[in-house]
Amino acid sequence: MHNTAVVFYSRTGTTRQAAQMLADRLDCPIFEIEDTVSRSGLWGDVRCVFDNVLQRHVPYRYTGPALADCENLVVMAPIWVGHLAAPMRSFLKDNRKFQGGLAAVAVMAARGGFRAAEEIAMAVGRPPHPVLVLLQREIADGEALQDLNDFAASLQNQVPANPPQAPRPAWLSPNEA
């Protein structure tokens, strides 16, 4: 059983680079979600937009271990058109029953990162904690390394792998009493 695993989706390689940096820091395995049909070129761009705007469930390939074999999971994905990348959203919906600890990293060009955390919460039925949002340019120039190190430290300092209720992010509606 893996204490922590990183599962990522990356169309261009930027999220893959950040996922590798985080997995190296955590000394944990890393697993990729891949497209079953290439998203390269203009038609790939168009599919990305339509898949996200229409919130389509898309086919993907995942060859990692069963999620039940992991105590904690860090999901990492890019932001497309202000939303979580469709392959990661589909993966999370298909694995909604995962009960271990869940953290998230979103990689964005300019905006939409915190909306992705909200979409992850909707897909799995609970908010991820902690959440990190990175800019693509910070990954490319190495500035994101300190943020990833801090994120890894916060993951390693969490006591329970599956807390009774993760802290509710302020950007979600307040808890009902």
N, CA and C atoms as an extended XYZ file, in Angstrom:
531
Properties=species:S:1:pos:R:3:atomname:S:1:resname:S:1:resid:I:1 pbc="F F F"
N         0.847       -1.182        0.000 N   MET     1
C         0.000        0.000        0.000 CA  MET     1
C         0.888        1.238        0.000 C   MET     1
N         0.506        2.225       -0.820 N   HIS     2
C         1.232        3.489       -0.879 CA  HIS     2
C         0.629        4.448        0.138 C   HIS     2
N         1.484        5.107        0.902 N   ASN     3
C         0.976        6.113        1.816 CA  ASN     3
C         0.403        7.278        1.015 C   ASN     3
N         1.171        7.770        0.043 N   THR     4
C         0.742        8.873       -0.811 CA  THR     4
C         1.135        8.557       -2.242 C   THR     4
N         0.265        8.902       -3.174 N   ALA     5
C         0.555        8.766       -4.600 CA  ALA     5
C         0.107       10.040       -5.302 C   ALA     5
N         0.791       10.389       -6.371 N   VAL     6
C         0.435       11.538       -7.195 CA  VAL     6
C        -0.163       11.002       -8.485 C   VAL     6
N        -1.370       11.446       -8.814 N   VAL     7
C        -2.024       11.088      -10.072 CA  VAL     7
C        -2.222       12.388      -10.836 C   VAL     7
N        -1.739       12.428      -12.081 N   PHE     8
C        -1.808       13.675      -12.830 CA  PHE     8
C        -2.297       13.442      -14.249 C   PHE     8
N        -2.785       14.521      -14.836 N   TYR     9
C        -3.088       14.570      -16.266 CA  TYR     9
C        -2.337       15.772      -16.807 C   TYR     9
N        -1.685       15.604      -17.957 N   SER    10
C        -0.960       16.701      -18.568 CA  SER    10
C        -1.049       16.601      -20.079 C   SER    10
N        -1.568       17.618      -20.691 N   ARG    11
C        -1.662       17.632      -22.158 CA  ARG    11
C        -0.363       18.127      -22.781 C   ARG    11
N         0.244       19.149      -22.200 N   THR    12
C         1.421       19.772      -22.803 CA  THR    12
C         2.728       19.422      -22.112 C   THR    12
N         2.660       18.823      -20.937 N   GLY    13
C         3.865       18.465      -20.204 CA  GLY    13
C         4.152       19.350      -19.004 C   GLY    13
N         3.475       20.484      -18.879 N   THR    14
C         3.722       21.389      -17.761 CA  THR    14
C         3.279       20.759      -16.441 C   THR    14
N         2.081       20.197      -16.411 N   THR    15
C         1.606       19.556      -15.183 CA  THR    15
C         2.453       18.328      -14.876 C   THR    15
N         2.899       17.613      -15.892 N   ARG    16
C         3.784       16.459      -15.682 CA  ARG    16
C         5.065       16.900      -14.970 C   ARG    16
N         5.618       18.024      -15.390 N   GLN    17
C         6.836       18.545      -14.776 CA  GLN    17
C         6.592       18.863      -13.297 C   GLN    17
N         5.488       19.531      -12.991 N   ALA    18
C         5.168       19.857      -11.596 CA  ALA    18
C         4.898       18.585      -10.790 C   ALA    18
N         4.207       17.619      -11.384 N   ALA    19
C         3.909       16.360      -10.694 CA  ALA    19
C         5.200       15.621      -10.356 C   ALA    19
N         6.153       15.628      -11.265 N   GLN    20
C         7.426       14.956      -11.004 CA  GLN    20
C         8.191       15.657       -9.879 C   GLN    20
N         8.158       16.993       -9.878 N   MET    21
C         8.831       17.734       -8.795 CA  MET    21
C         8.206       17.396       -7.442 C   MET    21
N         6.870       17.328       -7.388 N   LEU    22
C         6.192       17.020       -6.131 CA  LEU    22
C         6.451       15.579       -5.699 C   LEU    22
N         6.366       14.644       -6.637 N   ALA    23
C         6.613       13.233       -6.307 CA  ALA    23
C         8.049       13.034       -5.813 C   ALA    23
N         9.002       13.747       -6.410 N   ASP    24
C        10.394       13.666       -5.949 CA  ASP    24
C        10.510       14.174       -4.513 C   ASP    24
N         9.832       15.262       -4.223 N   ARG    25
C         9.880       15.854       -2.881 CA  ARG    25
C         9.217       14.935       -1.845 C   ARG    25
N         8.099       14.295       -2.245 N   LEU    26
C         7.374       13.408       -1.330 CA  LEU    26
C         7.946       11.989       -1.310 C   LEU    26
N         8.831       11.688       -2.269 N   ASP    27
C         9.372       10.340       -2.429 CA  ASP    27
C         8.222        9.330       -2.543 C   ASP    27
N         7.326        9.605       -3.485 N   CYS    28
C         6.153        8.749       -3.672 CA  CYS    28
C         5.988        8.402       -5.150 C   CYS    28
N         5.181        7.394       -5.447 N   PRO    29
C         4.955        7.021       -6.837 CA  PRO    29
C         4.084        8.058       -7.552 C   PRO    29
N         4.212        8.057       -8.866 N   ILE    30
C         3.486        9.000       -9.709 CA  ILE    30
C         2.805        8.205      -10.829 C   ILE    30
N         1.540        8.536      -11.101 N   PHE    31
C         0.765        7.807      -12.104 CA  PHE    31
C         0.050        8.800      -13.008 C   PHE    31
N        -0.016        8.456      -14.283 N   GLU    32
C        -0.562        9.385      -15.275 CA  GLU    32
C        -1.916        8.942      -15.805 C   GLU    32
N        -2.764        9.915      -16.025 N   ILE    33
C        -4.019        9.721      -16.756 CA  ILE    33
C        -3.726       10.206      -18.163 C   ILE    33
N        -4.035        9.382      -19.158 N   GLU    34
C        -3.734        9.739      -20.544 CA  GLU    34
C        -5.003        9.760      -21.387 C   GLU    34
N        -4.960       10.548      -22.446 N   ASP    35
C        -6.060       10.563      -23.402 CA  ASP    35
C        -6.033        9.297      -24.232 C   ASP    35
N        -7.210        8.813      -24.609 N   THR    36
C        -7.267        7.664      -25.504 CA  THR    36
C        -7.166        8.105      -26.958 C   THR    36
N        -7.484        9.383      -27.216 N   VAL    37
C        -7.361        9.978      -28.549 CA  VAL    37
C        -6.536       11.247      -28.393 C   VAL    37
N        -5.568       11.444      -29.265 N   SER    38
C        -4.665       12.586      -29.164 CA  SER    38
C        -5.427       13.915      -29.152 C   SER    38
N        -4.937       14.842      -28.354 N   ARG    39
C        -5.499       16.190      -28.310 CA  ARG    39
C        -4.532       17.197      -28.921 C   ARG    39
N        -3.619       16.751      -29.751 N   SER    40
C        -2.657       17.662      -30.356 CA  SER    40
C        -3.294       18.420      -31.514 C   SER    40
N        -2.734       19.571      -31.802 N   GLY    41
C        -3.176       20.369      -32.936 CA  GLY    41
C        -4.472       21.129      -32.684 C   GLY    41
N        -4.952       21.768      -33.749 N   LEU    42
C        -6.156       22.594      -33.666 CA  LEU    42
C        -7.373       21.801      -33.227 C   LEU    42
N        -7.569       20.595      -33.786 N   TRP    43
C        -8.741       19.800      -33.408 CA  TRP    43
C        -8.661       19.335      -31.963 C   TRP    43
N        -7.471       19.100      -31.483 N   GLY    44
C        -7.307       18.765      -30.066 CA  GLY    44
C        -7.693       19.940      -29.174 C   GLY    44
N        -7.290       21.149      -29.594 N   ASP    45
C        -7.675       22.352      -28.853 CA  ASP    45
C        -9.193       22.512      -28.826 C   ASP    45
N        -9.824       22.312      -29.973 N   VAL    46
C       -11.278       22.447      -30.075 CA  VAL    46
C       -11.964       21.421      -29.169 C   VAL    46
N       -11.467       20.180      -29.161 N   ARG    47
C       -12.051       19.149      -28.285 CA  ARG    47
C       -11.915       19.525      -26.819 C   ARG    47
N       -10.770       20.100      -26.447 N   CYS    48
C       -10.582       20.526      -25.053 CA  CYS    48
C       -11.654       21.541      -24.660 C   CYS    48
N       -11.882       22.509      -25.514 N   VAL    49
C       -12.873       23.544      -25.225 CA  VAL    49
C       -14.264       22.930      -25.119 C   VAL    49
N       -14.669       22.150      -26.118 N   PHE    50
C       -16.006       21.563      -26.101 CA  PHE    50
C       -16.198       20.599      -24.929 C   PHE    50
N       -15.191       19.777      -24.650 N   ASP    51
C       -15.310       18.835      -23.532 CA  ASP    51
C       -15.539       19.568      -22.216 C   ASP    51
N       -14.892       20.717      -22.057 N   ASN    52
C       -15.055       21.448      -20.799 CA  ASN    52
C       -16.311       22.296      -20.769 C   ASN    52
N       -16.604       22.982      -21.850 N   VAL    53
C       -17.802       23.821      -21.875 CA  VAL    53
C       -19.055       22.964      -21.710 C   VAL    53
N       -19.072       21.797      -22.337 N   LEU    54
C       -20.234       20.906      -22.263 CA  LEU    54
C       -20.153       19.929      -21.087 C   LEU    54
N       -19.060       20.002      -20.297 N   GLN    55
C       -18.870       19.125      -19.132 CA  GLN    55
C       -19.006       17.645      -19.505 C   GLN    55
N       -18.417       17.279      -20.637 N   ARG    56
C       -18.529       15.900      -21.114 CA  ARG    56
C       -17.659       14.944      -20.305 C   ARG    56
N       -18.155       13.729      -20.158 N   HIS    57
C       -17.352       12.642      -19.594 CA  HIS    57
C       -16.535       12.105      -20.762 C   HIS    57
N       -15.210       12.123      -20.635 N   VAL    58
C       -14.346       11.732      -21.745 CA  VAL    58
C       -13.612       10.433      -21.418 C   VAL    58
N       -13.301        9.654      -22.441 N   PRO    59
C       -12.514        8.431      -22.186 CA  PRO    59
C       -11.069        8.794      -21.831 C   PRO    59
N       -10.466        7.977      -21.000 N   TYR    60
C        -9.085        8.190      -20.584 CA  TYR    60
C        -8.476        6.817      -20.302 C   TYR    60
N        -7.162        6.820      -20.134 N   ARG    61
C        -6.446        5.581      -19.802 CA  ARG    61
C        -5.666        5.844      -18.506 C   ARG    61
N        -5.851        4.955      -17.533 N   TYR    62
C        -5.126        5.038      -16.262 CA  TYR    62
C        -4.576        3.651      -15.981 C   TYR    62
N        -3.269        3.547      -15.803 N   THR    63
C        -2.661        2.237      -15.592 CA  THR    63
C        -2.022        2.114      -14.212 C   THR    63
N        -2.348        3.034      -13.326 N   GLY    64
C        -1.813        2.981      -11.976 CA  GLY    64
C        -2.547        1.951      -11.135 C   GLY    64
N        -2.197        1.888       -9.860 N   PRO    65
C        -2.837        0.931       -8.948 CA  PRO    65
C        -4.279        1.339       -8.659 C   PRO    65
N        -5.031        0.410       -8.128 N   ALA    66
C        -6.374        0.743       -7.665 CA  ALA    66
C        -6.234        1.803       -6.576 C   ALA    66
N        -7.117        2.766       -6.573 N   LEU    67
C        -6.995        3.845       -5.601 CA  LEU    67
C        -7.142        3.339       -4.171 C   LEU    67
N        -7.824        2.227       -4.000 N   ALA    68
C        -7.956        1.642       -2.663 CA  ALA    68
C        -6.594        1.232       -2.099 C   ALA    68
N        -5.580        1.099       -2.954 N   ASP    69
C        -4.234        0.748       -2.519 CA  ASP    69
C        -3.452        1.956       -2.004 C   ASP    69
N        -4.063        3.135       -2.042 N   CYS    70
C        -3.403        4.370       -1.595 CA  CYS    70
C        -4.156        4.967       -0.414 C   CYS    70
N        -3.409        5.412        0.575 N   GLU    71
C        -4.031        6.084        1.720 CA  GLU    71
C        -4.364        7.532        1.374 C   GLU    71
N        -3.453        8.187        0.665 N   ASN    72
C        -3.606        9.602        0.318 CA  ASN    72
C        -3.314        9.790       -1.165 C   ASN    72
N        -4.057       10.678       -1.771 N   LEU    73
C        -3.935       10.917       -3.201 CA  LEU    73
C        -3.800       12.411       -3.447 C   LEU    73
N        -2.824       12.765       -4.281 N   VAL    74
C        -2.697       14.141       -4.749 CA  VAL    74
C        -3.040       14.110       -6.228 C   VAL    74
N        -4.088       14.842       -6.617 N   VAL    75
C        -4.457       14.916       -8.026 CA  VAL    75
C        -3.958       16.238       -8.584 C   VAL    75
N        -3.406       16.170       -9.797 N   MET    76
C        -2.842       17.356      -10.436 CA  MET    76
C        -3.341       17.417      -11.869 C   MET    76
N        -3.839       18.585      -12.259 N   ALA    77
C        -4.374       18.740      -13.609 CA  ALA    77
C        -4.321       20.196      -14.039 C   ALA    77
N        -4.302       20.413      -15.343 N   PRO    78
C        -4.349       21.782      -15.847 CA  PRO    78
C        -5.779       22.324      -15.853 C   PRO    78
N        -5.855       23.608      -16.073 N   ILE    79
C        -7.128       24.302      -16.220 CA  ILE    79
C        -7.336       24.577      -17.704 C   ILE    79
N        -8.510       24.189      -18.183 N   TRP    80
C        -8.881       24.476      -19.578 CA  TRP    80
C       -10.118       25.352      -19.557 C   TRP    80
N       -10.077       26.469      -20.210 N   VAL    81
C       -11.223       27.367      -20.333 CA  VAL    81
C       -11.835       27.633      -18.948 C   VAL    81
N       -10.980       27.831      -17.960 N   GLY    82
C       -11.443       28.151      -16.624 CA  GLY    82
C       -11.959       26.994      -15.801 C   GLY    82
N       -11.802       25.757      -16.279 N   HIS    83
C       -12.314       24.584      -15.570 CA  HIS    83
C       -11.250       23.483      -15.513 C   HIS    83
N       -11.437       22.550      -14.586 N   LEU    84
C       -10.568       21.386      -14.468 CA  LEU    84
C       -10.562       20.614      -15.778 C   LEU    84
N        -9.399       20.162      -16.215 N   ALA    85
C        -9.288       19.402      -17.471 CA  ALA    85
C       -10.237       18.210      -17.458 C   ALA    85
N       -10.929       18.013      -18.564 N   ALA    86
C       -11.970       16.986      -18.674 CA  ALA    86
C       -11.491       15.575      -18.321 C   ALA    86
N       -10.306       15.126      -18.744 N   PRO    87
C        -9.892       13.767      -18.377 CA  PRO    87
C        -9.765       13.570      -16.861 C   PRO    87
N        -9.265       14.572      -16.144 N   MET    88
C        -9.158       14.444      -14.682 CA  MET    88
C       -10.544       14.464      -14.056 C   MET    88
N       -11.420       15.327      -14.531 N   ARG    89
C       -12.784       15.375      -13.989 CA  ARG    89
C       -13.475       14.025      -14.183 C   ARG    89
N       -13.308       13.422      -15.354 N   SER    90
C       -13.912       12.112      -15.631 CA  SER    90
C       -13.327       11.043      -14.720 C   SER    90
N       -12.007       11.059      -14.545 N   PHE    91
C       -11.334       10.103      -13.652 CA  PHE    91
C       -11.869       10.217      -12.232 C   PHE    91
N       -11.996       11.430      -11.736 N   LEU    92
C       -12.480       11.629      -10.365 CA  LEU    92
C       -13.923       11.173      -10.202 C   LEU    92
N       -14.756       11.459      -11.165 N   LYS    93
C       -16.153       11.007      -11.080 CA  LYS    93
C       -16.221        9.483      -11.086 C   LYS    93
N       -15.373        8.847      -11.885 N   ASP    94
C       -15.356        7.383      -11.936 CA  ASP    94
C       -14.802        6.761      -10.661 C   ASP    94
N       -14.039        7.525       -9.909 N   ASN    95
C       -13.422        7.022       -8.670 CA  ASN    95
C       -13.966        7.737       -7.444 C   ASN    95
N       -15.195        8.127       -7.502 N   ARG    96
C       -15.865        8.875       -6.439 CA  ARG    96
C       -15.812        8.154       -5.093 C   ARG    96
N       -15.730        6.836       -5.100 N   LYS    97
C       -15.772        6.061       -3.852 CA  LYS    97
C       -14.458        6.073       -3.081 C   LYS    97
N       -13.403        6.661       -3.641 N   PHE    98
C       -12.124        6.734       -2.940 CA  PHE    98
C       -12.323        7.476       -1.626 C   PHE    98
N       -11.914        6.869       -0.511 N   GLN    99
C       -12.156        7.445        0.807 CA  GLN    99
C       -10.893        7.950        1.501 C   GLN    99
N        -9.739        7.819        0.871 N   GLY   100
C        -8.506        8.283        1.502 CA  GLY   100
C        -8.378        9.791        1.480 C   GLY   100
N        -7.246       10.264        1.978 N   GLY   101
C        -6.971       11.694        1.954 CA  GLY   101
C        -6.838       12.177        0.526 C   GLY   101
N        -7.334       13.360        0.245 N   LEU   102
C        -7.340       13.902       -1.111 CA  LEU   102
C        -6.846       15.341       -1.095 C   LEU   102
N        -5.793       15.601       -1.866 N   ALA   103
C        -5.250       16.949       -2.030 CA  ALA   103
C        -5.219       17.246       -3.529 C   ALA   103
N        -5.092       18.524       -3.882 N   ALA   104
C        -5.157       18.883       -5.298 CA  ALA   104
C        -4.188       20.002       -5.644 C   ALA   104
N        -3.662       19.910       -6.874 N   VAL   105
C        -2.842       20.966       -7.455 CA  VAL   105
C        -3.423       21.259       -8.832 C   VAL   105
N        -3.729       22.526       -9.074 N   ALA   106
C        -4.230       22.959      -10.375 CA  ALA   106
C        -3.162       23.828      -11.031 C   ALA   106
N        -2.982       23.645      -12.331 N   VAL   107
C        -1.998       24.411      -13.090 CA  VAL   107
C        -2.762       25.254      -14.105 C   VAL   107
N        -2.585       26.569      -14.015 N   MET   108
C        -3.356       27.454      -14.875 CA  MET   108
C        -2.455       28.447      -15.596 C   MET   108
N        -2.975       28.945      -16.717 N   ALA   109
C        -2.264       30.000      -17.433 CA  ALA   109
C        -2.505       31.342      -16.747 C   ALA   109
N        -3.779       31.601      -16.367 N   ALA   110
C        -4.093       32.888      -15.759 CA  ALA   110
C        -5.187       32.824      -14.700 C   ALA   110
N        -6.209       31.984      -14.890 N   ARG   111
C        -7.316       31.966      -13.938 CA  ARG   111
C        -8.030       30.619      -13.962 C   ARG   111
N        -8.899       30.417      -12.973 N   GLY   112
C        -9.716       29.211      -12.920 CA  GLY   112
C        -9.240       28.161      -11.951 C   GLY   112
N        -8.105       28.353      -11.321 N   GLY   113
C        -7.540       27.336      -10.442 CA  GLY   113
C        -8.410       26.973       -9.257 C   GLY   113
N        -8.987       27.958       -8.600 N   PHE   114
C        -9.812       27.647       -7.436 CA  PHE   114
C       -11.163       27.075       -7.844 C   PHE   114
N       -11.618       27.391       -9.029 N   ARG   115
C       -12.830       26.741       -9.541 CA  ARG   115
C       -12.561       25.251       -9.729 C   ARG   115
N       -11.348       24.899      -10.109 N   ALA   116
C       -10.998       23.486      -10.277 CA  ALA   116
C       -11.127       22.749       -8.949 C   ALA   116
N       -10.711       23.372       -7.860 N   ALA   117
C       -10.852       22.739       -6.543 CA  ALA   117
C       -12.325       22.504       -6.227 C   ALA   117
N       -13.160       23.452       -6.589 N   GLU   118
C       -14.605       23.298       -6.391 CA  GLU   118
C       -15.140       22.149       -7.246 C   GLU   118
N       -14.650       22.033       -8.479 N   GLU   119
C       -15.084       20.943       -9.358 CA  GLU   119
C       -14.635       19.583       -8.829 C   GLU   119
N       -13.460       19.529       -8.237 N   ILE   120
C       -12.998       18.278       -7.626 CA  ILE   120
C       -13.933       17.905       -6.484 C   ILE   120
N       -14.289       18.879       -5.669 N   ALA   121
C       -15.217       18.633       -4.559 CA  ALA   121
C       -16.554       18.113       -5.082 C   ALA   121
N       -17.037       18.670       -6.167 N   MET   122
C       -18.308       18.210       -6.755 CA  MET   122
C       -18.164       16.787       -7.304 C   MET   122
N       -17.024       16.481       -7.899 N   ALA   123
C       -16.826       15.170       -8.512 CA  ALA   123
C       -16.732       14.054       -7.483 C   ALA   123
N       -16.065       14.316       -6.357 N   VAL   124
C       -15.847       13.256       -5.367 CA  VAL   124
C       -16.725       13.386       -4.123 C   VAL   124
N       -17.441       14.491       -3.994 N   GLY   125
C       -18.349       14.645       -2.876 CA  GLY   125
C       -17.743       15.237       -1.618 C   GLY   125
N       -16.514       15.732       -1.700 N   ARG   126
C       -15.861       16.378       -0.560 CA  ARG   126
C       -14.726       17.240       -1.083 C   ARG   126
N       -14.407       18.301       -0.373 N   PRO   127
C       -13.353       19.192       -0.862 CA  PRO   127
C       -11.969       18.600       -0.647 C   PRO   127
N       -11.063       18.833       -1.581 N   PRO   128
C        -9.676       18.414       -1.375 CA  PRO   128
C        -9.008       19.346       -0.369 C   PRO   128
N        -8.036       18.792        0.348 N   HIS   129
C        -7.303       19.607        1.302 CA  HIS   129
C        -5.925       19.025        1.518 C   HIS   129
N        -4.884       19.772        1.333 N   PRO   130
C        -4.801       21.154        0.900 CA  PRO   130
C        -4.941       21.282       -0.614 C   PRO   130
N        -5.039       22.535       -1.057 N   VAL   131
C        -5.150       22.851       -2.482 CA  VAL   131
C        -4.048       23.843       -2.823 C   VAL   131
N        -3.415       23.628       -3.971 N   LEU   132
C        -2.381       24.544       -4.460 CA  LEU   132
C        -2.714       24.895       -5.898 C   LEU   132
N        -2.572       26.166       -6.228 N   VAL   133
C        -2.768       26.624       -7.601 CA  VAL   133
C        -1.448       27.211       -8.079 C   VAL   133
N        -0.970       26.708       -9.208 N   LEU   134
C         0.294       27.164       -9.784 CA  LEU   134
C         0.063       27.792      -11.151 C   LEU   134
N         0.892       28.752      -11.484 N   LEU   135
C         0.874       29.326      -12.824 CA  LEU   135
C         1.857       28.559      -13.700 C   LEU   135
N         1.493       28.362      -14.947 N   GLN   136
C         2.363       27.645      -15.883 CA  GLN   136
C         3.751       28.269      -15.939 C   GLN   136
N         3.800       29.591      -16.006 N   ARG   137
C         5.098       30.261      -16.139 CA  ARG   137
C         5.979       30.035      -14.914 C   ARG   137
N         5.371       29.870      -13.724 N   GLU   138
C         6.148       29.611      -12.514 CA  GLU   138
C         6.754       28.209      -12.524 C   GLU   138
N         6.072       27.282      -13.162 N   ILE   139
C         6.627       25.934      -13.294 CA  ILE   139
C         7.789       25.954      -14.277 C   ILE   139
N         7.576       26.635      -15.400 N   ALA   140
C         8.607       26.693      -16.446 CA  ALA   140
C         9.892       27.357      -15.955 C   ALA   140
N         9.769       28.418      -15.144 N   ASP   141
C        10.979       29.112      -14.712 CA  ASP   141
C        11.502       28.661      -13.347 C   ASP   141
N        10.859       27.660      -12.745 N   GLY   142
C        11.347       27.089      -11.494 CA  GLY   142
C        10.836       27.770      -10.236 C   GLY   142
N        10.102       28.882      -10.366 N   GLU   143
C         9.581       29.579       -9.190 CA  GLU   143
C         8.610       28.720       -8.384 C   GLU   143
N         7.957       27.756       -9.019 N   ALA   144
C         6.947       26.934       -8.345 CA  ALA   144
C         7.561       25.933       -7.372 C   ALA   144
N         8.845       25.710       -7.442 N   LEU   145
C         9.481       24.707       -6.587 CA  LEU   145
C         9.259       24.990       -5.098 C   LEU   145
N         9.369       26.241       -4.693 N   GLN   146
C         9.158       26.565       -3.270 CA  GLN   146
C         7.711       26.316       -2.864 C   GLN   146
N         6.762       26.677       -3.725 N   ASP   147
C         5.350       26.409       -3.419 CA  ASP   147
C         5.096       24.908       -3.312 C   ASP   147
N         5.698       24.125       -4.205 N   LEU   148
C         5.544       22.668       -4.153 CA  LEU   148
C         6.188       22.095       -2.892 C   LEU   148
N         7.330       22.633       -2.491 N   ASN   149
C         7.973       22.186       -1.252 CA  ASN   149
C         7.095       22.483       -0.043 C   ASN   149
N         6.494       23.674       -0.006 N   ASP   150
C         5.604       24.035        1.103 CA  ASP   150
C         4.358       23.143        1.103 C   ASP   150
N         3.825       22.872       -0.072 N   PHE   151
C         2.649       22.003       -0.209 CA  PHE   151
C         2.992       20.602        0.291 C   PHE   151
N         4.149       20.079       -0.108 N   ALA   152
C         4.583       18.750        0.335 CA  ALA   152
C         4.743       18.719        1.852 C   ALA   152
N         5.301       19.769        2.420 N   ALA   153
C         5.475       19.829        3.875 CA  ALA   153
C         4.117       19.810        4.570 C   ALA   153
N         3.138       20.517        4.023 N   SER   154
C         1.815       20.514        4.660 CA  SER   154
C         1.169       19.135        4.542 C   SER   154
N         1.421       18.433        3.444 N   LEU   155
C         0.896       17.067        3.302 CA  LEU   155
C         1.529       16.131        4.324 C   LEU   155
N         2.810       16.263        4.529 N   GLN   156
C         3.525       15.385        5.444 CA  GLN   156
C         3.189       15.683        6.900 C   GLN   156
N         2.709       16.890        7.187 N   ASN   157
C         2.368       17.269        8.558 CA  ASN   157
C         0.932       16.961        8.925 C   ASN   157
N         0.123       16.508        7.974 N   GLN   158
C        -1.254       16.149        8.282 CA  GLN   158
C        -1.248       14.856        9.074 C   GLN   158
N        -1.980       14.823       10.168 N   VAL   159
C        -1.986       13.642       11.018 CA  VAL   159
C        -2.871       12.551       10.447 C   VAL   159
N        -4.187       12.724       10.362 N   PRO   160
C        -5.008       11.627        9.860 CA  PRO   160
C        -5.011       11.575        8.338 C   PRO   160
N        -4.939       10.373        7.789 N   ALA   161
C        -5.023       10.209        6.340 CA  ALA   161
C        -6.438       10.446        5.859 C   ALA   161
N        -7.416       10.166        6.707 N   ASN   162
C        -8.817       10.322        6.331 CA  ASN   162
C        -9.555       10.998        7.482 C   ASN   162
N        -9.433       12.344        7.579 N   PRO   163
C       -10.088       13.022        8.692 CA  PRO   163
C       -11.594       12.881        8.597 C   PRO   163
N       -12.298       12.956        9.740 N   PRO   164
C       -13.749       12.817        9.705 CA  PRO   164
C       -14.392       13.827        8.758 C   PRO   164
N       -13.881       15.062        8.758 N   GLN   165
C       -14.371       16.053        7.810 CA  GLN   165
C       -13.227       17.008        7.532 C   GLN   165
N       -12.853       17.118        6.245 N   ALA   166
C       -11.784       18.033        5.870 CA  ALA   166
C       -12.257       19.465        6.084 C   ALA   166
N       -11.345       20.381        6.380 N   PRO   167
C       -11.748       21.778        6.529 CA  PRO   167
C       -12.460       22.256        5.266 C   PRO   167
N       -13.507       23.002        5.443 N   ARG   168
C       -14.305       23.491        4.318 CA  ARG   168
C       -13.688       24.787        3.804 C   ARG   168
N       -13.257       24.820        2.539 N   PRO   169
C       -12.655       26.040        2.001 CA  PRO   169
C       -13.628       27.214        2.071 C   PRO   169
N       -13.080       28.397        2.296 N   ALA   170
C       -13.901       29.593        2.437 CA  ALA   170
C       -14.665       29.928        1.169 C   ALA   170
N       -14.164       29.493        0.021 N   TRP   171
C       -14.835       29.842       -1.235 CA  TRP   171
C       -16.075       29.000       -1.480 C   TRP   171
N       -16.322       27.987       -0.638 N   LEU   172
C       -17.565       27.219       -0.727 CA  LEU   172
C       -18.591       27.847        0.218 C   LEU   172
N       -19.831       27.537        0.019 N   SER   173
C       -20.867       28.075        0.900 CA  SER   173
C       -20.628       27.584        2.320 C   SER   173
N       -21.084       28.344        3.330 N   PRO   174
C       -20.859       27.928        4.726 CA  PRO   174
C       -21.575       26.625        5.058 C   PRO   174
N       -21.046       25.921        6.049 N   ASN   175
C       -21.691       24.695        6.520 CA  ASN   175
C       -23.065       25.026        7.091 C   ASN   175
N       -23.982       24.139        6.859 N   GLU   176
C       -25.305       24.275        7.456 CA  GLU   176
C       -25.225       23.724        8.878 C   GLU   176
N       -25.828       24.367        9.818 N   ALA   177
C       -25.786       23.887       11.209 CA  ALA   177
C       -26.892       22.908       11.470 C   ALA   177
